[in-house]
């Protein structure tokens, strides 16, 4: 089964012991609650950790900084952020190394004194790409949605406590499993004298 907003929402509803919905824009308490919490929950979970599947890179365009606000007076160049960045992880120079210049992000613009080419590494909002969510991330999202909707739909504090514990464990597993996609250099072993 393909992962969609509705399938993720139905997993959350199933965890709450509720019936499935067919669309988020249907009328009724269940689709309205799912529609209310889905997007903010995905953004919240994407912002909470540097998930490797959501990391993207893009080149920045640049323009001379207009003198319209205080920030623009402090930097030479304004770079409009492209793509759907939720969180910027790094600003990279033309060789994909971390930029050594100072920079600041404000209102979807990067302010810097460094001339192009600049790139940025960021967490993408992924909203149109639910089919690419790893299963462990789907679990984290639907459990977090269930937590947010639990009291409104079930009025069951004990169920909320159970789901909160499940979420904490699932989040930890997702971080440790999905976050190991990086090559780490081996630490030298030390010899112990006896």
N, C-alpha and C positions, 0 to 999 in steps of 0.2 A: 504494500500500500504506500502510495506517495505521501510524503509529509507536506501538509498544508496547514493554513491557519485553522481551518475547521477540524482537521484531525488532531492537532495539538490541543485545541479547545476541548474536543470530545474526550481526550485522555484526562484532562483536568476534571471535567464533569463526571467521568466514570469514577475517578478517585473519590469524588464527593458523593457517589452513590446516585447520580442523577442520570436522566435519559440523554441521548445524543441529540445534537442539533444538526440541521442541514446547511445553515448559512449564518454568518455572524450578523447579517442585517435583518434577520427574522425578528418578529415581535415576540415578546415574552421575557420573563426574568432571566432565563439561562442564556439565550443569545445576546441579550443586552449586557449582561455581566461580562461575558467573554469578550464582546466587542470593546467594552470599557477597559479591560485589564490587559488584553493581548499585547498591543504595541508597546505600552509603557513597560511591561514585564520583559519583553525581548530586549528593549533598549537597556533596561536596568541590568539584565544578565550579561549583555555584551560589554557594558561599561565596567562591570565588576571584576573582570579578569581579562588578560591579554590572550584570548582564545586564538590559537594558530589558524584555525579555519576561517576566521573573520578578518585576518590581517591582510591589508592591501597596500599597494604603493602607487603613487601617482606623481606626475611632474607638476610643479607649480608654475603658473604663469606669473609675470611680475609687471608692475606698473610703477611709475614714480609715485611716491606717497603724496596724496592730497593733504593739504593743511587744514583738515576739517575737524580734527579732535586732538586731544592732548597726546594720545599714543602715536599718532602719525608724525608729530613734531620730533619724537625721540628716535625715529628710524628713517632710513633712506628709502626703503622699498616696501610696497604693499603687495602681498601675494594672495590672490583669492584662492581659497581652498576649493579644490575640485572634488567630485565624488560625494559620497554620503558619509562623511567622517563623523563618528560618534565621539571618538577620542583619538587625539594625535599622540603617537608613541615616540616618534623621532623625526627630526628634520635632518635630511641627508644631503651631502654635497653631490657634485656630478660624478663622483667615484663611489657613491653609495656608502660613504663613511659618515659618521655622525658629524653634523655641522659644529664648528667651533665658535661660530658667532652667536651673540645673544639674539633671542627671538621671543616673540610674544604672540599669542593668538587671542583675537578679540573679534566678535561678530563675524565669523566665517572668513576672517582675513588673518594671514600671517604677516607680522611686521618684523623686518630684519634689516641689517646693513649689508648682508651678503648678496652679491649679484648672482644671477642664474648661471648654470642650471641648478635648481634645487628640487629635491624630491621630498615627499613626506610619507612616512609609514603610519598607518592609522587602522583603527577598528572600524569596519564598514557597518552600516546599519542593518544589512542583510534582510530587510523586510520583504523583498521580492524573491528571496532565495531560500525559503524554508525547506525546499527539497534538498538543499545542500547541508542542512543542519545535521551534525553527527547525532546518533541516537542518544548518547549520554547528555548532550546539550538539550535535546528535546525533553528528556526526563526532567532536567533542571527547570526548564521553562514551564512545563505543565504542572509540576509540583508547586512552583512559586505562584502560578496562576490560581491553583487550588487553595493555597494559603490565603490569597487576597480575597477570594470569593466565598470562603467557607462559612463565615458567620452570617453573611447576607443571605446565602442560599440554605444553609442547614441549621443555623443557630446552635451548632454543636461545638463547644469549647474543647471537649476531649478529642474530637476528630481533628481540630485545628492543631492541637499539641502533637498528635501522631504524625500529621503531614509535615509539621515543622521539623520534627526529628528526621523523617525520611528525606526531606529537602536538604538538611545539613549534611547527611551522609552522601546523598547523590551528588551534591555540589563538590564535596571533597574528592569523591571518586572521579568525577568529570575533570576537575583541575589536575589531579595527579595522572590521569590517563591521557587526556587530550593535550595537556601542557608539556608532554615529553617529546615533542617533535623537534627539539633543538639538539644539535651536536654539542656536547660539552667536552672541553679538553680534559684529559685525565690529569689528576693531581699526582705529583711525584710521591712515591712511597718513601717513607723515612725508615731507616734502619735503626732499630733499638739496640742499644748496647746492654748486655746482661752482666 
